[in-house]
Amino acid sequence: MQRIKEYAAEHDITIVAVYEDSGKSGLTMRGRPGLQQLLADVQTKDDFTSILVYDVSRWGRFQDVDESAHYEYICRLNGVQVTYCTESFSNDDSPYTSIIKAMKRIAAADYSRELSSKVFVAQCRIIRMGYKLGGMAGYGLRRALLDADGKFLRLMEKGEWKAVQTHRVVLVPGPKEEIEVVNLIFKWYAADQIGDRRIAAVLNEQNVASESGRPWTGALIRGMLRNEKYIGNLVFNKGSYKLKKTAVRNPPHLWVRCDGAFPPIVPLELFHAARAERCDRNYRYTTEELMATLQRIYREHGRITSGLIDRDSEAPACQLFNRRFGSLYKAYELAGIPGDFNGQALATRIRTLSLKAIIVDQVKAAIALAGASWTETEIPHTLRINDSVTVSIRVIRCAVDKRWGYVRWRINKRLATGFDFLFGAVLDERNEKIERYMLLSAADFQDRDISFTDLTRESMPQIFRPKLEDFFQPVAH
């Protein structure tokens, strides 16, 4: 920045704004708010005519060298001249200048590639020597600082970095109570066959603090169960994200290991038992097995739903069918299960959820317009009016009665809990738009479903209105 200021003073240029990305990687545009703002201002503002840049590499060390040229072109296209303060050439768009800038952009990109290779080699060497790279130690472990001769100096605090280049960091067993929790997690999973999410829930219920202080999660437990540092091994390069390109998972023969780098805190037999249990749970179902599972559930129940799949002890979770086939409906079709699985029901459900949120907002506005107050309750889409009456807001869809072949609207009796009144937006037969509104009290259900057709609806005019506002009118005192 000092050289840029000197250049501006030498050429009688006034600096009106500074755009800087301190400590940011120049490999991609992501994470470069300064550069992004500069390009935005170039295209929208007209209060400067020149940009002073330290050198050609300051645009970025993009692996596609045309990217930095593109950003410079955007500036010229908007009438803003780019000047390089420390380069020996004048940025005058001559063929010579263009060749020099292209060479410097290639050199900037090559610098990042060489540096990446050198850093990777150094990281592999440190791991093979049994030393830890950056990051947290892991629950049940601690980081210890060693001097250049390998002598123990002290335990490092959370978030602390080593200050001397020749010092090294190793992992050591942590507090006794944390080690007991770690072994308990492995035992619950391997011997008692308790799932990772349930283990996390139990630890949260017992107020066991995690390493970060945040609540335990299934993902956190899974990470512990497969991490070899609990048996004293350091493993590096399981995944790569070099030069901020595509992240990849590396095969085991590319992993960099140091087995027995420090004392284990989990017995080897228990660790491998947990790994074997994980492999059993991660069994790769064939397409034929999944189809047979769906067909069996349909034969046993005469119907099939995501709930039936999840409750079946021998079936995988319904999310697996979604991931493998794109949707449950597609899986049903492939399994030859009879039914209309063209996605119409799913589209209706998505549209219903969107409508429900809109209607809730409209009801809030109508209540306020009528001079009343409302508060949200713990139950979704349920409001308490004037702190005395609770109203549940629903969207009532139309469905075909498969037994009799006519259309009807039905409200399940299980919805008749947690409110005084049910306010419903009744959709048309195509479930595309709201046809009218209705109001029921919880007592109207009497432990039964409420259903109506076009004909029976005409006999109940007292509970239907054409407009939402008809149900929310000011009360005269």
FIVOTOR-149267 format. One line per 5 residues: number of its first residue (from 1); their letters; for each residue x, y, z of N, C-alpha, C. Coordinates in steps of 0.05 Angstrom, whole numbers. Each point is the difference from the previous one (the first is absolute). Layout:
BEGIN
NUM = A = X Y Z X Y Z X Y Z ~ ... $
***
This chain:
BEGIN
1 = MQRIK = 17 -24 0 -17 24 0 17 25 0 ~ 24 -1 13 17 23 2 10 8 -28 ~ 8 -21 -16 10 6 -28 -23 13 -16 ~ -25 -9 3 -22 11 -15 -4 30 8 ~ 2 6 25 -2 28 9 22 17 -11 $
6 = EYAAE = 25 -11 -1 22 15 -11 -4 5 -30 ~ -10 -20 -14 -5 3 -29 -21 22 -5 ~ -22 -1 17 -21 20 -3 11 28 5 ~ 17 3 20 12 27 5 18 9 -22 ~ 16 -18 -11 18 7 -22 -14 9 -25 $
11 = HDITI = -24 -11 -5 -15 5 -25 -24 18 6 ~ -1 12 23 -22 19 7 -27 -13 -3 ~ -3 -24 11 -25 -14 -1 -13 0 28 ~ -26 5 2 -14 0 25 -13 -27 4 ~ 6 -13 23 -12 -26 6 -27 5 14 $
16 = VAVYE = -22 -9 -12 -26 4 11 -12 -25 15 ~ 12 -23 -6 -10 -24 13 22 -21 0 ~ 0 -18 20 20 -22 1 -16 -26 1 ~ 8 -18 -17 -12 -27 -1 22 -20 7 ~ -4 -15 21 21 -18 10 -11 -26 9 $
21 = DSGKS = 13 -22 -5 -7 -27 10 24 -11 16 ~ 3 10 24 24 -8 16 -3 -29 9 ~ 22 -15 -4 1 -27 9 -19 -19 -14 ~ -10 7 -23 -18 -17 -15 14 -15 -22 ~ -10 -24 -6 12 -16 -22 -8 13 -26 $
26 = GLTMR = 19 1 -19 -5 11 -26 -6 -20 -21 ~ -7 -25 8 -4 -21 -19 -28 2 -13 ~ -19 10 14 -27 3 -11 -11 27 8 ~ -23 7 -13 -13 25 6 -15 -3 27 ~ -7 -24 8 -14 -4 25 17 9 24 $
31 = GRPGL = -12 14 19 14 10 23 17 25 -6 ~ -6 13 -22 14 25 -8 -19 23 0 ~ -11 9 23 -19 22 0 10 26 -11 ~ 26 5 4 12 25 -11 -1 1 -30 ~ 9 -22 -13 0 -1 -29 -28 0 -11 $
36 = QQLLA = -18 -14 13 -28 -1 -9 -12 28 1 ~ 5 15 21 -11 27 3 13 19 -21 ~ 25 -4 -5 14 17 -20 -14 -3 -27 ~ -4 -25 -9 -12 -5 -26 -29 10 -1 ~ -14 -2 23 -27 10 0 0 31 -2 $
41 = DVQTK = 18 13 13 1 29 -1 9 10 -27 ~ 18 -15 -13 9 7 -27 -24 2 -19 ~ -19 -18 4 -22 -2 -19 -24 17 8 ~ 0 11 24 -23 16 9 7 28 8 ~ 25 6 6 7 27 8 18 14 -21 $
46 = DDFTS = 1 26 2 17 15 -19 17 21 14 ~ 8 -6 25 15 20 15 30 -5 0 ~ 10 -19 -17 28 -3 -3 6 -10 -29 ~ 23 6 -9 7 -6 -28 24 -18 -2 ~ 13 -7 22 24 -17 -1 1 -18 25 $
51 = ILVYD = 11 -23 -4 5 -19 22 30 -5 3 ~ 11 5 23 28 -6 5 2 -27 13 ~ 15 -18 -13 4 -28 9 30 -4 5 ~ 7 -14 22 28 -3 7 16 -14 -23 ~ -10 -24 -8 12 -13 -23 -21 -18 -13 $
56 = VSRWG = 8 -14 -22 -20 -16 -15 -12 -23 17 ~ 16 -11 18 -10 -23 16 -21 8 20 ~ -4 26 5 -18 8 21 -29 -5 -8 ~ -6 -4 -26 -28 -8 -7 -6 -27 13 ~ 20 -17 0 -3 -27 11 19 -19 -14 $
61 = RFQDV = 5 -22 13 16 -21 -11 -18 -21 -13 ~ -18 8 -16 -20 -18 -12 14 -21 -18 ~ -9 -24 3 11 -22 -16 -8 3 -30 ~ -22 13 -5 -8 7 -27 10 29 -4 ~ 22 4 -14 13 26 -1 -18 21 -15 $
66 = DESAH = -19 -9 -15 -18 18 -14 -19 15 20 ~ -3 -11 24 -19 11 19 9 28 8 ~ 25 4 8 10 26 8 -1 19 -24 ~ 6 -10 -24 -2 17 -24 -29 10 -4 ~ -18 -18 6 -29 7 -3 -8 23 18 $
71 = YEYIC = 10 -1 25 -7 21 19 12 27 -8 ~ 25 -1 -11 12 25 -9 -16 11 -24 ~ -9 -18 -18 -16 8 -23 -26 13 9 ~ -13 -10 21 -24 13 10 5 29 8 ~ 23 5 12 7 27 8 3 18 -25 $
76 = RLNGV = 15 -9 -20 4 16 -24 -26 4 -15 ~ -17 -20 0 -26 2 -13 -17 22 11 ~ 4 5 27 -16 21 13 15 26 3 ~ 21 4 -17 15 25 -1 19 5 23 ~ 8 -21 14 19 2 23 27 -12 -7 $
81 = QVTYC = 21 16 1 26 -9 -7 13 -14 24 ~ 14 -23 -6 14 -15 21 30 6 -3 ~ 12 7 23 28 7 0 14 -17 21 ~ 23 -13 -8 15 -17 18 24 16 11 ~ 1 3 27 18 19 12 29 -10 1 $
86 = TESFS = 5 -26 1 27 -10 3 10 -15 -25 ~ -16 -1 -21 9 -13 -24 17 18 -17 ~ 19 -12 -15 19 16 -16 -12 9 -27 ~ -24 -10 -7 -12 8 -26 -23 18 5 ~ -7 14 -21 -24 18 1 -24 -16 -11 $
91 = NDDSP = -22 1 14 -24 -15 -8 -15 15 -22 ~ 13 -1 -24 -11 15 -23 -14 -16 -21 ~ -6 -25 6 -15 -18 -19 16 -7 -25 ~ 26 4 1 17 -7 -23 4 -30 0 ~ 7 -12 -24 5 -29 -1 22 -9 20 $
96 = YTSII = 21 17 3 21 -7 20 -11 -2 28 ~ -17 19 8 -12 1 27 -18 -24 4 ~ -15 -7 -21 -18 -23 3 15 -26 5 ~ 23 -3 -15 16 -24 4 12 -1 28 ~ 10 22 9 13 1 27 -21 -6 22 $
101 = KAMKR = -24 12 -3 -21 -5 20 -8 -29 0 ~ -3 -12 -23 -7 -29 -2 21 -17 14 ~ 25 6 -5 22 -15 13 -1 3 31 ~ -5 24 9 -1 4 29 -24 -14 12 ~ -23 -1 -14 -23 -14 10 5 -30 2 $
106 = IAAAD = 15 -10 -20 7 -29 0 19 -5 24 ~ 19 18 4 19 -3 22 -14 1 27 ~ -21 18 3 -15 1 25 -15 -25 5 ~ -12 -12 -21 -14 -25 4 19 -23 7 ~ 24 0 -14 19 -21 5 12 2 28 $
111 = YSREL = 2 24 10 10 4 28 -18 -15 20 ~ -26 2 -4 -19 -13 18 2 -30 -2 ~ 4 -10 -26 2 -29 -3 26 -11 13 ~ 22 14 -3 25 -9 12 -2 2 31 ~ -12 21 10 -2 3 29 -18 -21 12 $
116 = SSKVF = -21 -7 -15 -18 -21 9 14 -27 2 ~ 17 -6 -20 15 -25 1 20 -1 23 ~ 14 22 4 20 1 21 -13 -2 28 ~ -23 13 4 -14 -2 25 -10 -28 5 ~ -10 -13 -21 -10 -28 3 23 -19 8 $
121 = VAQCR = 23 3 -12 23 -17 7 8 4 29 ~ 0 25 8 7 6 28 -20 -11 20 ~ -26 2 -7 -21 -11 17 3 -30 3 ~ 5 -14 -22 4 -29 1 24 -8 17 ~ 21 16 -2 24 -6 17 -6 4 29 $
126 = IIRMG = -15 21 7 -7 5 29 -17 -23 11 ~ -20 -9 -17 -17 -22 9 16 -25 5 ~ 17 -7 -19 16 -25 2 18 0 25 ~ 7 24 9 17 3 24 -17 -2 26 ~ -26 -1 -4 -18 -4 24 -9 26 12 $
131 = YKLGG = 4 23 -14 -9 26 10 -27 7 -12 ~ -14 17 15 -27 8 -9 1 26 -16 ~ -17 1 -20 -3 25 -15 -21 17 15 ~ -12 18 -14 -19 18 13 -26 -13 8 ~ -18 15 13 -26 -11 7 -2 -7 30 $
136 = MAGYG = -24 -6 8 -5 -8 28 10 -28 5 ~ 5 -6 26 11 -26 7 -21 -22 -4 ~ -25 5 7 -20 -20 1 -8 -6 29 ~ -26 -7 4 -9 -5 27 16 -23 12 ~ 9 3 25 15 -20 14 30 1 -5 $
141 = LRRAL = 9 19 -17 28 4 -6 8 29 5 ~ 26 4 2 11 27 4 25 4 -17 ~ 6 25 -6 24 6 -15 23 7 19 ~ 23 -12 -4 23 6 16 22 14 -17 ~ 13 20 11 21 14 -14 27 -11 7 $
146 = LDADG = 17 -6 -21 27 -10 4 20 20 -11 ~ 23 1 12 21 17 -11 15 -14 -23 ~ 21 13 -10 14 -11 -23 13 -27 6 ~ 6 -6 25 12 -25 8 -21 -21 7 ~ -25 6 -3 -21 -19 6 -8 -1 30 $
151 = KFLRL = 9 19 16 -7 1 28 -27 13 5 ~ -15 -11 18 -27 11 6 3 27 13 ~ -15 19 -10 -1 27 12 -25 4 16 ~ -24 -4 -12 -25 4 14 -23 -8 -18 ~ -24 -3 12 -24 -4 -15 -10 26 -12 $
156 = MEKGE = -9 -1 -24 -9 25 -14 -30 5 6 ~ -7 25 1 -28 8 5 -16 -2 -26 ~ -26 -1 2 -17 -2 -23 4 26 -17 ~ 5 -4 -26 3 23 -18 29 11 0 ~ 18 -10 16 27 11 2 17 -11 -23 $
161 = WKAVQ = 17 16 -11 19 -7 -21 28 -1 12 ~ 17 -17 -12 28 0 9 14 26 -11 ~ 17 11 16 12 26 -7 28 -3 -12 ~ 13 -22 4 27 -5 -9 0 -20 -22 ~ 13 6 -23 -1 -17 -23 11 -28 5 $
166 = THRVV = 20 -3 17 12 -26 5 -15 -17 20 ~ -20 12 13 -16 -15 19 -18 -19 -15 ~ -9 -21 12 -18 -20 -12 -23 -6 19 ~ -22 -9 -12 -25 -7 15 -6 -29 -3 ~ -6 -13 23 -8 -28 -1 -26 -3 16 $
171 = LVPGP = -14 -22 -5 -24 -7 15 7 -17 23 ~ -14 5 23 4 -16 24 -28 -6 12 ~ -3 -21 16 -26 -5 13 -9 23 17 ~ -27 5 -1 -11 22 15 -9 -7 28 ~ -18 15 12 -10 -6 27 -13 -28 2 $
176 = KEEIE = 3 -12 23 -10 -27 5 -30 -2 -6 ~ -15 20 9 -30 -1 -4 -7 1 -29 ~ 15 15 -17 -6 1 -28 7 -27 -13 ~ 22 -12 8 7 -26 -11 -21 -21 6 ~ -12 1 24 -21 -18 7 -25 4 -18 $
181 = VVNLI = -6 25 -6 -23 6 -17 5 -11 -28 ~ 25 4 -10 7 -10 -27 -4 -30 -1 ~ 10 -15 20 -2 -29 0 -29 -8 3 ~ -16 15 14 -28 -6 3 -15 3 -26 ~ 8 21 -16 -12 4 -26 5 -24 -18 $
186 = FKWYA = 25 -9 -1 8 -23 -16 -15 -25 9 ~ -3 -4 26 -13 -24 11 -30 1 -7 ~ -13 23 4 -28 3 -7 -5 -8 -29 ~ 18 9 -17 -4 -4 -29 6 -29 -8 ~ 23 -10 9 9 -26 -9 -14 -23 15 $
191 = ADQIG = -2 2 26 -11 -23 16 -30 2 4 ~ -10 25 6 -28 3 6 -16 8 -25 ~ 13 5 -22 -12 6 -26 -20 24 2 ~ 9 20 15 -15 25 1 9 18 -22 ~ -19 12 -14 7 17 -23 14 26 8 $
196 = DRRIA = 14 12 -20 15 24 6 -17 23 9 ~ -24 3 -12 -17 23 8 -11 -4 28 ~ -6 -25 7 -9 -6 27 22 5 21 ~ 24 -8 -7 23 6 17 3 30 5 ~ -2 15 -21 2 29 2 -22 11 18 $
201 = AVLNE = -24 -10 -3 -23 9 16 5 -6 30 ~ 10 -24 6 6 -7 28 21 18 12 ~ 21 6 -15 21 17 10 -11 28 5 ~ -17 10 -17 -12 26 4 -19 0 24 ~ -15 -22 3 -18 -2 23 15 0 27 $
206 = QNVAS = 24 -11 -1 17 -2 24 18 24 3 ~ -3 20 -17 16 25 1 30 -5 -1 ~ 7 -19 -17 29 -5 -5 9 20 -21 ~ 20 16 7 9 21 -18 17 -12 -22 ~ -4 8 -25 16 -9 -22 26 17 -1 $
211 = ESGRP = 18 -6 -18 25 14 -2 -4 30 -7 ~ -19 5 -18 -5 28 -8 -20 14 18 ~ -13 -15 18 -20 13 17 -28 0 -12 ~ -2 -8 -26 -26 -1 -13 -13 -27 6 ~ -26 -4 -5 -13 -25 5 12 -23 -17 $
216 = WTGAL = -1 -24 11 9 -23 -15 -19 -6 -23 ~ 10 -10 -22 -16 -7 -23 8 -28 -10 ~ -17 -12 -16 6 -26 -11 25 1 -18 ~ 4 22 -15 23 3 -17 26 1 17 ~ -1 13 23 23 2 18 7 -28 10 $
221 = IRGML = -20 -15 8 5 -27 10 12 -18 -22 ~ -11 2 -24 10 -16 -23 29 7 -6 ~ 7 25 2 28 8 -5 19 -12 21 ~ -9 -1 25 17 -12 21 3 -30 -5 ~ -21 -14 -8 1 -29 -3 18 -9 -22 $
226 = RNEKY = 4 16 -20 18 -8 -22 27 13 0 ~ 6 16 21 26 14 1 21 -17 14 ~ 21 -6 -15 20 -18 11 18 13 22 ~ -3 26 4 16 12 21 -7 -10 27 ~ -23 -12 3 -7 -12 27 15 -26 5 $
231 = IGNLV = 13 -11 -20 17 -23 4 29 7 -5 ~ 6 27 1 28 9 -1 11 4 -28 ~ -17 -1 -21 11 3 -27 -7 28 -11 ~ 19 11 -15 -5 25 -15 -4 -7 -30 ~ -21 10 -12 -6 -6 -28 -6 27 -14 $
236 = FNKGS = 14 4 -22 -2 25 -15 -5 -5 -29 ~ -12 19 -14 -5 -1 -29 -22 -20 -7 ~ -19 -3 18 -24 -17 -7 -17 14 -20 ~ 2 27 -1 -14 16 -20 17 23 -9 ~ -5 10 -24 16 22 -11 -18 22 -10 $
241 = YKLKK = 10 25 3 -13 23 -11 21 19 -10 ~ 18 -10 -17 24 15 -8 -8 22 -19 ~ 13 23 4 -4 24 -17 -30 8 -1 ~ -15 -8 21 -28 7 2 -16 -9 -24 ~ 8 -23 -11 -16 -12 -21 -20 -20 12 $
246 = TAVRN = -7 -20 -15 -20 -19 9 11 -17 24 ~ -16 -2 21 8 -17 23 -3 -29 -8 ~ 20 -16 7 -1 -29 -7 7 -16 24 ~ -10 -25 1 7 -20 20 22 -17 -12 ~ 22 -2 14 23 -16 -10 -2 -29 8 $
251 = PPHLW = 8 -18 -17 0 -29 7 21 -5 22 ~ -3 -21 16 17 -5 23 30 -1 -7 ~ 8 -9 -24 28 -2 -6 13 28 -3 ~ -16 22 -1 11 27 -1 1 13 27 ~ -12 -13 20 0 11 27 29 0 11 $
256 = VRCDG = 6 20 16 26 2 14 -5 -7 29 ~ 15 -20 10 -5 -10 27 24 1 18 ~ -6 0 26 21 -5 20 -14 -16 22 ~ 2 -26 -1 -13 -17 19 16 0 27 ~ -15 0 22 13 0 26 15 26 6 $
261 = AFPPI = -11 22 -10 13 26 5 -2 9 29 ~ -20 -9 14 -3 8 29 -18 -22 13 ~ -1 0 26 -14 -22 15 -30 1 -7 ~ -12 -24 -6 -29 -1 -6 -16 4 25 ~ -25 9 -4 -18 3 23 -24 -19 -3 $
266 = VPLEL = -2 -14 -23 -21 -20 -4 13 -26 -7 ~ -7 -23 13 12 -26 -7 -4 -6 -29 ~ 20 -12 -13 -1 -7 -28 -24 -17 -7 ~ -6 -20 17 -22 -18 -5 -27 15 -1 ~ -3 19 19 -25 15 1 -3 18 -24 $
271 = FHAAR = 22 12 -9 -1 18 -23 -8 -16 -25 ~ 12 -23 -4 -6 -16 -24 -28 -12 2 ~ -10 -5 24 -27 -9 3 -20 21 -8 ~ 6 25 7 -17 23 -9 1 3 -30 ~ 24 -3 -11 3 2 -29 -16 -22 -15 $
276 = AERCD = 1 -24 11 -16 -22 -12 -30 6 2 ~ -8 10 23 -29 7 3 -8 22 -20 ~ 19 19 -5 -6 21 -19 -3 -11 -28 ~ 17 -20 -7 -1 -12 -27 -27 -15 -3 ~ -9 -13 21 -25 -14 -1 -23 19 -5 $
281 = RNYRY = 1 23 14 -21 20 -3 1 14 -27 ~ 24 1 -12 3 13 -26 -2 -20 -23 ~ -14 -22 5 -3 -20 -21 -12 12 -25 ~ 12 -7 -23 -9 11 -25 -22 -18 -12 ~ -25 10 2 -22 -15 -11 0 0 -30 $
286 = TTEEL = -5 -23 -12 -4 -1 -29 -27 11 -8 ~ -3 7 -25 -26 10 -9 -21 -22 3 ~ 7 -25 -5 -19 -22 2 -10 -3 29 ~ 19 3 19 -8 -2 29 -18 22 8 ~ 5 24 -10 -18 23 7 -27 -4 -12 $
291 = MATLQ = -2 -9 -25 -26 -5 -12 -15 -21 15 ~ 14 -22 8 -14 -21 14 -10 10 27 ~ 15 18 13 -9 11 26 -26 16 -3 ~ -1 17 -21 -25 15 -4 -23 -18 -7 ~ 4 -20 -16 -22 -18 -7 -10 -16 25 $
296 = RIYRE = 19 -8 17 -8 -14 25 -17 18 18 ~ 9 25 4 -15 18 17 -28 5 -12 ~ -2 2 -26 -26 5 -13 -18 -25 4 ~ 11 -24 -2 -16 -24 4 -10 -3 28 ~ 17 8 19 -8 -3 29 -21 20 8 $
301 = HGRIT = 0 24 -11 -17 21 10 -22 9 -20 ~ 3 -9 -25 -20 8 -21 4 28 -9 ~ 20 14 10 7 27 -8 29 5 7 ~ 11 22 -8 28 6 6 3 30 4 ~ 14 7 22 6 28 6 28 2 11 $
306 = SGLID = 11 24 2 26 4 12 0 -9 29 ~ -22 5 14 -2 -9 28 2 -30 3 ~ -14 -15 -17 2 -29 1 28 -10 -6 ~ 14 13 -18 27 -8 -7 18 5 24 ~ -2 23 13 18 6 22 -6 -17 25 $
311 = RDSEA = -25 -9 3 -7 -16 23 6 -30 -4 ~ 7 -8 -24 6 -27 -6 28 -7 9 ~ 3 -19 18 26 -6 12 20 -11 -20 ~ -9 -11 -22 19 -12 -19 6 18 -24 ~ -14 23 -2 3 18 -23 19 23 7 $
316 = PACQL = 16 9 -20 16 24 5 -18 25 1 ~ 11 22 9 -15 25 2 -10 9 -28 ~ -23 13 0 -11 8 -26 18 20 -14 ~ 18 14 14 19 18 -13 18 -14 -20 ~ 5 -26 6 17 -15 -19 -14 -4 -26 $
321 = FNRRF = -26 -5 0 -15 -2 -25 0 27 -15 ~ -2 22 15 0 26 -12 27 5 -14 ~ 22 -6 13 26 4 -11 5 -18 -24 ~ -8 -25 2 7 -19 -21 -17 4 -25 ~ -26 6 3 -18 1 -23 -10 28 -6 $
326 = GSLYK = 7 20 16 -8 27 -5 -25 9 15 ~ -18 -19 6 -23 5 16 -13 -26 8 ~ -16 0 21 -15 -24 8 -19 -9 -22 ~ -13 20 -13 -19 -7 -21 13 -16 -23 ~ 24 9 -7 15 -14 -21 6 -29 9 $
331 = AYELA = 8 -3 26 6 -26 10 -25 -18 0 ~ -23 11 7 -26 -15 -1 -5 -9 -28 ~ 4 17 -20 -6 -7 -28 18 -23 -8 ~ 26 2 6 19 -21 -8 -6 -27 14 ~ -12 2 24 -7 -25 14 -26 -12 -10 $
336 = GIPGD = -14 14 -18 -25 -10 -10 -23 2 19 ~ 2 18 19 -22 4 19 -22 16 -13 ~ -25 -9 0 -22 14 -13 -5 27 13 ~ -7 20 -16 -7 26 11 9 22 -20 ~ -9 24 6 7 23 -17 24 13 12 $
341 = FNGQA = 24 -6 -11 24 11 11 14 19 -20 ~ -17 18 -11 11 19 -20 11 25 13 ~ 1 1 26 10 24 14 -20 21 5 ~ -26 -4 -8 -20 20 4 -5 5 30 ~ -1 -22 15 -5 3 29 23 15 14 $
346 = LATRI = 24 -5 -9 23 15 11 -1 29 -6 ~ -8 6 -26 -2 28 -8 -22 14 16 ~ -22 -14 5 -22 12 16 9 5 28 ~ 16 -18 12 9 3 27 18 25 2 ~ 18 3 -19 18 23 0 -16 26 -2 $
351 = RTLSL = -20 0 -18 -16 23 -4 -16 6 25 ~ -10 -21 14 -15 4 24 17 13 22 ~ 25 -9 3 17 11 21 5 30 -6 ~ 4 7 -25 4 28 -7 -24 17 6 ~ -24 -12 -7 -25 15 5 -5 4 30 $
356 = KAIIV = 7 -21 16 -5 2 28 15 23 13 ~ 25 4 -8 16 22 11 -12 27 -8 ~ -10 2 -25 -13 25 -10 -25 5 16 ~ -16 -20 4 -26 3 14 4 8 29 ~ 21 -11 13 6 8 27 5 30 2 $
361 = DQVKA = 16 10 -19 6 29 -1 -25 16 -5 ~ -18 -10 -17 -25 14 -6 -18 1 25 ~ -1 -22 15 -16 -2 24 10 20 21 ~ 27 1 3 12 19 19 -9 29 -7 ~ 2 7 -26 -8 27 -9 -29 5 5 $
366 = AIALA = -18 -20 -5 -28 4 4 -7 3 30 ~ 14 -15 17 -4 3 29 7 28 9 ~ 24 10 -9 8 27 7 -19 21 -10 ~ -10 -4 -25 -18 19 -12 -27 2 15 ~ -7 -23 13 -24 -1 15 3 12 28 $
371 = GASWT = 25 9 7 5 12 26 7 -20 22 ~ 7 -25 -8 7 -20 20 30 -5 -1 ~ 10 -16 18 28 -7 1 4 -30 -3 ~ 23 -8 -8 6 -29 -4 29 -6 10 ~ 4 -24 8 27 -10 6 3 -28 -11 $
376 = ETEIP = 24 -7 -8 5 -27 -11 3 -20 23 ~ -8 -24 -4 2 -21 21 23 -19 -9 ~ 5 -20 17 21 -19 -6 -9 -18 -23 ~ -26 -3 -4 -10 -17 -22 1 16 -26 ~ 12 -12 -21 3 14 -25 -28 9 -12 $
381 = HTLRI = 0 23 -12 -24 11 -13 -24 2 19 ~ 6 7 25 -21 3 20 4 26 14 ~ -22 16 2 2 27 12 -19 1 25 ~ 8 17 19 -17 5 23 -10 29 -2 ~ -27 3 -1 -11 27 -5 -9 12 27 $
386 = NDSVT = 9 25 4 -7 14 25 6 -16 25 ~ 20 -18 -3 9 -16 23 -23 -16 12 ~ -19 -8 -16 -23 -15 10 -9 -23 -18 ~ 1 4 -26 -10 -20 -19 23 -9 -18 ~ 2 -27 -4 21 -11 -16 -12 -10 -27 $
391 = VSIRV = 13 8 -22 -10 -6 -27 22 -15 -15 ~ -6 -23 -11 19 -15 -17 -7 6 -29 ~ 19 6 -16 -4 7 -28 9 -23 -18 ~ -19 -9 -17 5 -23 -17 -8 5 -29 ~ 12 -15 -18 -9 0 -28 -13 -27 -5 $
396 = IRCAV = -26 1 -9 -15 -24 -4 1 -8 -29 ~ 12 -23 -6 3 -9 -27 -23 -18 -9 ~ -4 -1 -26 -20 -17 -11 12 -27 -8 ~ -14 -22 3 10 -26 -7 -23 -17 -12 ~ 7 -20 -16 -19 -18 -11 -5 -23 18 $
401 = DKRWG = -25 -5 7 -7 -24 16 2 -24 -17 ~ 21 -17 4 5 -22 -18 -22 -21 1 ~ -14 -1 23 -21 -21 3 -25 7 -16 ~ -8 26 0 -25 8 -12 4 17 -25 ~ 25 9 -5 6 14 -25 -8 29 -1 $
406 = YVRWR = -5 13 22 -7 29 -1 21 15 16 ~ -1 27 -4 20 17 14 -12 9 26 ~ 17 4 20 -8 10 26 23 13 14 ~ -6 16 20 19 13 17 -2 -13 28 ~ 23 -7 12 -1 -14 25 21 13 19 $
411 = INKRL = -9 2 26 18 10 21 3 -22 21 ~ 24 -10 3 5 -22 18 -5 8 29 ~ -12 -18 15 -6 6 29 25 4 17 ~ 23 -11 -10 24 3 16 9 29 1 ~ -10 17 -18 6 28 0 -14 16 21 $
416 = ATGFD = -21 -13 13 -17 15 18 11 1 28 ~ 25 7 3 13 3 26 17 26 0 ~ 1 13 23 17 23 3 -11 26 -9 ~ -27 1 -4 -12 25 -9 -29 1 8 ~ -11 24 -1 -29 4 4 -15 -1 -26 $
421 = FLFGA = 12 12 -21 -13 1 -26 19 -8 -22 ~ -10 -11 -21 16 -6 -24 -10 18 -23 ~ 19 16 -10 -7 17 -23 13 -12 -25 ~ -17 -7 -19 10 -14 -24 -4 15 -25 ~ 20 -1 -18 -3 10 -27 -5 -24 -18 $
426 = VLDER = -24 -1 -13 -9 -23 -15 9 4 -29 ~ 16 -19 -10 9 1 -28 -21 -10 -19 ~ 3 6 -26 -19 -10 -20 7 -29 -6 ~ -16 -12 -19 4 -28 -6 27 -7 -11 ~ 13 20 -13 26 -5 -12 23 7 20 $
431 = NEKIE = -8 9 24 20 7 21 19 22 -10 ~ -10 19 -15 17 21 -12 -5 27 13 ~ -25 5 8 -6 27 12 -20 -3 22 ~ -2 20 17 -18 0 23 -28 7 -11 ~ -19 -17 8 -28 3 -10 -17 15 21 $
436 = RYMLL = 4 -6 25 -14 14 22 14 -6 26 ~ -11 11 22 12 -4 26 -21 -12 19 ~ 10 -13 22 -19 -12 18 11 2 29 ~ -19 -2 19 8 2 29 -15 -22 15 ~ 16 -16 15 -12 -22 16 11 3 28 $
441 = SAADF = -16 -9 20 10 -1 27 11 -28 5 ~ 17 -3 20 11 -26 6 -22 -20 8 ~ -21 10 12 -23 -17 8 -14 -12 -23 ~ 2 12 -24 -15 -10 -23 10 -27 -9 ~ 25 -7 7 11 -25 -9 -12 -24 14 $
446 = QDRDI = -5 1 27 -12 -21 15 13 -27 -5 ~ 27 0 0 16 -24 -4 -6 -14 -27 ~ -4 16 -21 -5 -11 -27 11 19 -20 ~ 6 -11 -24 8 17 -22 -23 17 -10 ~ 6 23 -11 -21 17 -12 5 1 -30 $
451 = SFTDL = -19 -8 -16 3 0 -29 -25 12 -12 ~ 3 11 -24 -22 12 -14 5 -1 -30 ~ -22 0 -15 1 2 -29 -12 26 -9 ~ -2 4 -26 -13 24 -11 -29 2 10 ~ -14 -23 0 -28 0 8 -4 5 30 $
456 = TRESM = 16 -15 16 -4 3 29 10 27 10 ~ 19 12 -15 10 26 8 -21 22 -2 ~ -18 -3 -19 -21 20 -3 -20 -1 23 ~ -1 -22 14 -18 -2 23 12 11 26 ~ 25 10 -2 14 11 24 10 28 -5 $
461 = PQIFR = -18 18 -9 9 27 -7 11 16 24 ~ -7 -8 25 8 15 23 30 -2 5 ~ 13 -21 -10 29 -3 6 18 8 -24 ~ -12 7 -22 15 8 -24 -3 29 -7 ~ 21 14 -9 -2 27 -9 18 3 -25 $
466 = PKLED = -7 18 -19 16 3 -24 26 15 5 ~ 2 17 21 23 16 5 12 -5 27 ~ 26 2 3 13 -4 26 -9 21 20 ~ -3 25 -10 -6 22 18 -28 -3 13 ~ -17 -16 -12 -27 -4 11 -1 -12 28 $
471 = FFQPV = 22 -14 7 1 -12 26 13 18 21 ~ 11 22 -8 15 18 18 -11 28 -2 ~ -21 5 15 -13 26 0 2 13 28 ~ 2 26 1 0 13 27 -26 -5 15 ~ 3 -3 26 -24 -5 17 -8 27 13 $
476 = AH = -25 7 -4 -10 25 12 -4 -3 30 ~ 9 21 15 -3 -1 30 -23 17 8 $
***
